[in-house]
């Protein structure tokens, strides 16, 4: 198999962009705290000219995006660690996707979560990041 370095950069960019909705809320809250105590937000922002109003306008969108992103990112570890979930031992596996064996249920949950993350989650998160970044640029004017 031939590996192209450009492909790795593209995957890295897509994953970084998908992490943006998780990072934007804590960064903006940190900026707001620094602005409220009158310290320049150089520690959290590349632009020190960010205003309190701009940060306050971004917070609602950041909060909604954070909740959606947290749910999407949690799909992977919750389903990849399917056998470790506390509810697995209490229910019969014959009614679980991939059952009646634990290995089958684990494989189906892990594969399903991975496919859902790749097909639905990554485009959704990248779209959210795009909207957040446009809104951030617009509010800073």
C-alpha positions as CSV (number, residue, x, y, z in Angstrom):
1,X,0.0,0.0,0.0
2,X,1.4,3.4,-1.0
3,X,1.0,6.1,1.7
4,X,0.7,9.7,0.6
5,X,1.8,12.4,3.1
6,X,-1.0,14.7,1.8
7,X,-3.6,12.2,2.8
8,X,-2.3,12.2,6.4
9,X,-2.4,16.0,6.5
10,X,-6.0,16.0,5.2
11,X,-7.1,13.5,7.9
12,X,-5.3,15.5,10.5
13,X,-7.0,18.7,9.3
14,X,-10.4,17.0,9.3
15,X,-9.9,15.7,12.9
16,X,-8.6,19.1,14.2
17,X,-11.6,20.8,12.6
18,X,-13.9,18.2,14.2
19,X,-12.4,19.0,17.6
20,X,-13.0,22.7,17.2
21,X,-16.6,22.6,18.6
22,X,-15.2,21.0,21.8
23,X,-12.5,23.6,22.2
24,X,-14.3,26.8,21.3
25,X,-16.5,26.9,24.4
26,X,-13.7,26.6,27.0
27,X,-11.5,29.0,25.0
28,X,-14.3,31.6,24.8
29,X,-15.1,31.2,28.5
30,X,-11.5,31.7,29.3
31,X,-11.4,34.8,27.1
32,X,-14.5,36.2,28.8
33,X,-13.0,35.6,32.3
34,X,-9.8,37.4,31.2
35,X,-11.7,40.3,29.7
36,X,-13.9,40.6,32.8
37,X,-10.8,40.8,35.1
38,X,-9.3,43.3,32.6
39,X,-6.3,41.2,31.6
40,X,-5.4,40.9,27.9
41,X,-6.5,37.6,26.5
42,X,-3.2,36.7,24.9
43,X,-3.0,33.4,26.7
44,X,-6.2,32.0,25.0
45,X,-6.5,34.0,21.8
46,X,-4.3,34.8,18.8
47,X,-5.9,38.2,18.6
48,X,-5.8,40.4,21.7
49,X,-8.4,42.8,20.3
50,X,-11.3,40.5,21.1
51,X,-14.1,42.4,22.8
52,X,-16.4,41.2,25.6
53,X,-19.5,41.7,23.4
54,X,-18.0,39.5,20.6
55,X,-17.3,36.7,23.1
56,X,-20.8,37.0,24.6
57,X,-22.3,36.7,21.1
58,X,-20.3,33.5,20.5
59,X,-21.1,31.7,23.7
60,X,-24.7,30.4,22.9
61,X,-23.5,28.9,19.6
62,X,-20.4,27.5,21.3
63,X,-22.5,25.9,24.0
64,X,-24.9,24.2,21.5
65,X,-22.0,23.0,19.4
66,X,-20.1,21.7,22.5
67,X,-23.1,19.6,23.6
68,X,-23.5,18.1,20.1
69,X,-19.7,17.5,19.7
70,X,-19.4,15.9,23.1
71,X,-22.2,13.4,22.2
72,X,-20.6,12.6,18.8
73,X,-17.1,12.2,20.2
74,X,-18.4,10.0,23.1
75,X,-20.0,7.6,20.6
76,X,-16.6,6.0,19.9
77,X,-15.3,5.2,23.4
78,X,-18.7,4.2,24.7
79,X,-19.2,1.6,22.0
80,X,-15.6,0.5,21.6
81,X,-15.6,-0.2,25.3
82,X,-19.0,-2.0,25.1
83,X,-18.0,-4.9,27.4
84,X,-17.0,-2.5,30.1
85,X,-20.4,-0.8,30.2
86,X,-22.2,-1.4,33.5
87,X,-25.5,-2.3,31.7
88,X,-24.0,-5.1,29.6
89,X,-23.9,-7.7,32.3
90,X,-27.5,-7.1,33.4
91,X,-29.2,-7.7,30.1
92,X,-29.2,-10.9,28.0
93,X,-27.0,-10.5,24.9
94,X,-29.3,-12.4,22.6
95,X,-31.4,-9.3,22.2
96,X,-28.4,-7.0,21.7
97,X,-27.1,-6.1,18.2
98,X,-24.6,-8.7,17.3
99,X,-25.6,-11.0,20.1
100,X,-25.9,-13.7,21.5
101,X,-22.2,-13.6,22.2
102,X,-20.3,-10.8,23.9
103,X,-17.7,-10.8,21.1
104,X,-20.4,-10.4,18.4
105,X,-22.2,-7.6,20.3
106,X,-18.9,-5.8,20.9
107,X,-17.9,-6.0,17.2
108,X,-21.2,-4.8,16.0
109,X,-21.3,-1.9,18.4
110,X,-17.7,-0.8,17.7
111,X,-18.2,-1.1,13.9
112,X,-21.5,0.7,14.0
113,X,-20.1,3.6,16.1
114,X,-17.1,4.0,13.9
115,X,-19.2,4.1,10.8
116,X,-21.7,6.5,12.3
117,X,-18.8,8.7,13.5
118,X,-17.1,8.7,10.0
119,X,-20.2,9.1,7.9
120,X,-22.4,11.4,10.0
121,X,-20.3,12.7,12.9
122,X,-17.3,14.1,11.1
123,X,-19.3,16.0,8.5
124,X,-21.6,17.3,11.2
125,X,-18.7,18.4,13.4
126,X,-16.9,20.0,10.5
127,X,-20.0,21.9,9.5
128,X,-20.5,23.1,13.1
129,X,-16.9,24.3,13.2
130,X,-17.3,26.1,9.9
131,X,-20.4,27.9,11.2
132,X,-18.7,28.8,14.5
133,X,-15.6,30.1,12.7
134,X,-17.7,32.3,10.4
135,X,-19.7,33.6,13.3
136,X,-16.5,34.3,15.3
137,X,-15.1,36.3,12.4
138,X,-18.4,38.2,11.9
139,X,-18.7,39.1,15.6
140,X,-15.1,40.4,15.8
141,X,-15.7,43.2,13.2
